Amino acid sequence: IDGSVVLYVGGVAELFKCNLDEERIYLSKRKGFIKLALREGVDVFPIYFFGNTTVLSILKHPILEYLSRKIQAAVTLMWGKYGLPIPRSHKIFCVIGSPLGLPHLEDPTDEEINIWHAKYCKEIKRIFNKYKEKVPLYKDKELFID
């Protein structure tokens, strides 16, 4: 989509939540992107990448998570194929959901932000549940929104 911006809403916090058994996204408290989109009158397209949590493993430790959040950059070790930082050969599948149809609101209220954020979360869950069967490692996974 020409002139689009992609935001990784979960950030560093989400990196430390991922694992091979379940999908966890850090989204419940991340509403600023909805507020900004409402103020600017731009639409939001929910996007989900299947497979991104399986191509690399990360070393998780509370100290690493704390440091990463403090400096706003990932401080950890990552490994994949052959124990190196080379992604494993797993399929990555991207699904782009329908635009939410956000209105232009110069000064959105908390209630309006919450309504549109809930719609975004609902669409993320919908596309996850609809398309998870396309990636074998995801077919039995559940999506949790933290």
Salt bridges, closest charged atoms under 4 A:
GLU22 OE2 - ARG24 NE 2.65
GLU23 OE2 - LYS141 NZ 3.14
GLU123 OE2 - ARG126 NH2 2.79
ASP146 OD2 - LYS17 NZ 3.64
ASP146 OD1 - ARG24 NH1 2.79
